[in-house]
């Protein structure tokens, strides 16, 4: 079905693997379109509760964008490239109804790090290396990198990473708050699935509301507290809320339907 990605579904979990190992899983236009299509289906599927994104092979998560595709672009073509990419993939992932876990199994550079940062949770292997090298090519990150990196690690560290075009190791990424966990490569996917299982046990409707509330904090002109109040109130009208509170009072495990 897909040329550049692999898709697996098991136990309410979807695993999406970017599969261009000879190009270190670089994001070309076709791969971005395929990821959008695949993630759209996963987002609307009632049988999927959490999505994991990773890269094939042992060297790279995603080692950047496919530079040869845009090396000859004009100013307007460059703007369109960034705008379409953000809408189709990066902003789309950030605003999905279901949690997306990025499993960084090697190099995450340029668009690869931007893809990981758009995800809701990030795990890295001990051999992972992360960076935004765009200024070494005479351009800047165009898929949300300057914004999300600053949100995650602060202005000073973000400036350093962008201005130097350098890479950081997994330990620095963890201490800076760029990733949630660092584990050995052979334990990476298992750790991601462990987190996914914990998420799946909870209310899908409440998690959707939580995603919208957390994201509201980063939208200009939007009062995140007001969004939280609204989303909190909406939860009271869901079947999941009735099931969760009933299960608590009856001292049993809740059986959430995501409704």
C-alpha positions as CSV (number, residue, x, y, z in Angstrom):
1,X,0.0,0.0,0.0
2,X,2.8,2.4,0.9
3,X,6.2,2.8,-0.9
4,X,8.2,4.5,1.9
5,X,6.6,3.4,5.2
6,X,5.6,0.3,7.0
7,X,2.4,-0.1,9.1
8,X,1.6,-2.5,11.8
9,X,-1.4,-2.6,14.2
10,X,-1.6,-4.7,17.4
11,X,-3.5,-4.4,20.6
12,X,-4.9,-0.9,19.9
13,X,-1.4,0.3,19.0
14,X,-0.2,1.4,15.6
15,X,3.5,1.3,14.7
16,X,4.5,3.4,11.7
17,X,8.0,2.9,10.4
18,X,9.6,5.2,7.9
19,X,11.3,2.8,5.5
20,X,14.0,4.4,3.4
21,X,17.1,2.9,5.0
22,X,19.4,3.6,2.0
23,X,18.6,7.3,2.4
24,X,18.7,7.1,6.2
25,X,14.9,7.5,6.1
26,X,15.1,11.1,4.8
27,X,11.7,12.8,4.3
28,X,10.9,13.4,0.7
29,X,7.6,14.7,-0.6
30,X,6.2,11.3,-1.2
31,X,7.0,10.1,2.3
32,X,5.3,13.1,3.8
33,X,2.2,12.5,1.8
34,X,2.2,8.8,2.8
35,X,2.7,9.6,6.5
36,X,-0.2,12.0,6.3
37,X,-2.5,9.4,4.7
38,X,-1.4,6.7,7.1
39,X,-1.7,8.9,10.2
40,X,-5.1,10.2,9.1
41,X,-6.5,6.7,8.9
42,X,-5.0,5.8,12.3
43,X,-6.4,8.9,13.8
44,X,-9.9,8.1,12.7
45,X,-9.7,4.4,13.6
46,X,-11.7,3.3,16.6
47,X,-9.4,0.3,17.1
48,X,-6.2,2.4,17.4
49,X,-5.5,4.3,20.6
50,X,-1.8,5.2,20.4
51,X,0.6,5.6,17.5
52,X,4.4,5.0,17.5
53,X,6.6,6.5,14.8
54,X,10.1,5.2,14.2
55,X,12.7,4.7,11.4
56,X,13.9,1.5,9.8
57,X,17.4,0.1,10.4
58,X,19.8,0.9,13.2
59,X,21.3,4.1,12.0
60,X,18.6,6.7,11.7
61,X,15.1,7.8,12.8
62,X,15.0,10.4,10.1
63,X,18.2,12.0,8.9
64,X,16.6,15.2,7.6
65,X,14.7,16.2,4.5
66,X,15.6,15.1,0.9
67,X,17.6,18.1,-0.1
68,X,17.8,17.4,-3.8
69,X,14.1,17.9,-4.0
70,X,14.3,21.6,-3.2
71,X,17.8,22.7,-4.0
72,X,16.6,24.7,-7.0
73,X,13.5,26.2,-5.4
74,X,12.5,29.9,-5.6
75,X,11.5,32.0,-2.6
76,X,7.8,31.3,-3.2
77,X,8.4,27.6,-3.7
78,X,10.3,27.5,-0.5
79,X,7.4,29.2,1.4
80,X,5.0,26.7,-0.1
81,X,7.2,23.8,0.8
82,X,7.3,24.8,4.4
83,X,3.6,25.7,4.6
84,X,2.4,22.5,3.0
85,X,4.8,20.3,5.0
86,X,3.7,21.9,8.3
87,X,0.0,21.5,7.5
88,X,0.2,18.0,6.1
89,X,2.5,16.4,8.7
90,X,4.0,18.4,11.6
91,X,1.1,20.5,12.8
92,X,-1.2,17.6,11.9
93,X,0.7,15.2,14.2
94,X,0.7,17.8,17.1
95,X,-3.1,18.1,16.9
96,X,-4.0,14.5,16.4
97,X,-6.7,13.1,18.7
98,X,-4.4,10.2,19.7
99,X,-1.0,10.3,21.4
100,X,2.0,9.9,19.1
101,X,5.2,8.6,20.5
102,X,8.4,9.2,18.5
103,X,11.0,6.4,18.9
104,X,14.3,8.0,17.9
105,X,16.5,5.0,17.0
106,X,19.6,6.9,15.7
107,X,20.0,10.2,13.8
108,X,17.2,12.7,14.1
109,X,18.3,15.7,12.0
110,X,16.5,18.6,10.4
111,X,13.0,17.4,9.4
112,X,13.6,14.2,11.5
113,X,14.0,16.1,14.7
114,X,11.1,18.3,13.7
115,X,9.0,15.2,13.2
116,X,10.0,14.0,16.7
117,X,9.3,17.3,18.3
118,X,5.8,17.4,16.7
119,X,5.0,14.1,18.5
120,X,3.6,14.2,22.0
121,X,6.2,12.0,23.6
122,X,9.8,11.3,22.6
123,X,12.1,8.3,23.4
124,X,15.7,8.0,22.3
125,X,18.2,5.2,22.1
126,X,21.6,5.8,23.8
127,X,23.2,6.1,20.3
128,X,20.8,8.7,19.1
129,X,22.1,12.1,17.8
130,X,19.8,15.1,17.3
131,X,20.3,18.4,15.6
132,X,19.0,21.1,13.2
133,X,21.8,21.6,10.7
134,X,19.8,23.8,8.2
135,X,21.9,26.9,8.6
136,X,24.9,25.0,7.3
137,X,23.0,24.8,4.0
138,X,22.0,28.5,4.0
139,X,18.5,27.9,5.2
140,X,16.6,27.6,8.5
141,X,14.4,24.9,9.9
142,X,11.1,25.2,8.0
143,X,8.9,22.5,9.6
144,X,8.3,24.1,12.9
145,X,11.8,23.5,14.3
146,X,12.6,27.0,15.5
147,X,9.3,27.2,17.4
148,X,9.0,23.7,19.0
149,X,12.7,23.4,19.9
150,X,12.4,26.8,21.8
151,X,9.3,25.5,23.6
152,X,11.0,22.3,24.6
153,X,14.5,23.4,25.6
154,X,14.3,27.2,26.0
155,X,15.6,30.1,23.9
156,X,19.3,29.8,24.8
157,X,19.7,26.1,24.0
158,X,17.5,26.4,20.9
159,X,19.6,29.3,19.6
160,X,22.8,27.3,20.2
161,X,21.5,24.2,18.4
162,X,20.2,26.2,15.4
163,X,23.1,28.7,15.1
164,X,25.9,26.1,15.4
165,X,24.1,23.4,13.2
166,X,25.6,20.9,15.6
167,X,24.3,17.6,17.0
168,X,23.6,16.7,20.6
169,X,23.7,13.3,22.1
170,X,20.9,11.5,23.8
171,X,22.1,12.3,27.3
172,X,22.1,16.1,26.6
173,X,18.6,15.7,24.9
174,X,17.3,14.1,28.1
175,X,18.8,16.7,30.5
176,X,17.5,19.5,28.3
177,X,14.0,18.1,28.2
178,X,14.0,17.3,24.5
179,X,13.2,13.6,25.1
180,X,11.4,11.8,27.9
181,X,13.6,8.7,28.1
182,X,16.9,7.3,26.9
183,X,17.3,3.6,26.8
184,X,19.5,1.0,25.1
185,X,18.7,0.4,21.4
186,X,17.4,-3.1,22.0
187,X,15.0,-1.9,24.7
188,X,13.7,1.2,22.8
189,X,10.5,-0.2,21.2
190,X,9.6,-2.2,24.3
191,X,9.8,1.0,26.4
192,X,7.6,2.8,23.9
193,X,5.1,0.0,24.0
194,X,5.1,0.0,27.8
195,X,4.2,3.7,27.8
196,X,1.5,3.0,25.1
197,X,-0.1,0.3,27.3
198,X,-0.4,2.7,30.2
199,X,-2.0,5.3,27.9
200,X,-4.4,2.7,26.4
201,X,-5.8,1.8,29.9
202,X,-7.1,5.3,30.3
203,X,-10.0,7.2,28.8
204,X,-9.6,8.1,25.1
205,X,-12.0,11.0,25.2
206,X,-10.2,12.4,28.2
207,X,-6.8,12.1,26.5
208,X,-8.2,13.9,23.4
209,X,-9.3,16.7,25.7
210,X,-5.9,16.8,27.4
211,X,-4.1,17.1,24.0
212,X,-6.3,20.0,23.0
213,X,-5.8,21.7,26.4
214,X,-2.0,21.3,26.5
215,X,-1.7,22.5,22.9
216,X,-3.8,25.6,23.7
217,X,-1.0,26.9,25.8
218,X,1.1,27.4,22.7
219,X,-1.5,29.1,20.5
220,X,-1.2,32.9,20.3
221,X,-4.3,34.7,21.5
222,X,-5.8,31.7,23.2
223,X,-6.2,31.4,26.9
224,X,-5.2,27.9,27.8
225,X,-6.9,28.0,31.2
226,X,-10.2,28.8,29.5
227,X,-9.7,25.9,27.0
228,X,-9.0,23.6,30.0
229,X,-12.2,24.7,31.8
230,X,-14.2,24.1,28.6
231,X,-12.6,20.7,27.9
232,X,-13.0,19.7,31.6
233,X,-16.7,20.5,31.4
234,X,-17.2,18.5,28.2
235,X,-15.8,15.4,29.8
236,X,-18.8,15.3,32.1
237,X,-21.0,14.5,29.1
238,X,-19.0,11.5,28.0
239,X,-19.7,7.8,28.5
240,X,-16.1,7.4,29.6
241,X,-16.6,9.8,32.5
242,X,-19.7,7.9,33.7
243,X,-17.7,4.6,33.4
244,X,-14.6,6.0,35.1
245,X,-16.4,7.4,38.1
246,X,-18.7,4.3,38.4
247,X,-15.7,2.0,38.3
248,X,-13.9,4.1,40.9
249,X,-16.9,4.0,43.3
250,X,-17.5,0.3,42.6
251,X,-13.7,-0.5,43.2
252,X,-13.3,-2.2,39.8
253,X,-11.2,-1.6,36.7
254,X,-12.8,0.8,34.2
255,X,-13.7,-0.4,30.8
256,X,-13.4,2.7,28.6
257,X,-15.0,2.7,25.1
258,X,-13.6,6.1,24.1
259,X,-17.1,7.6,23.9
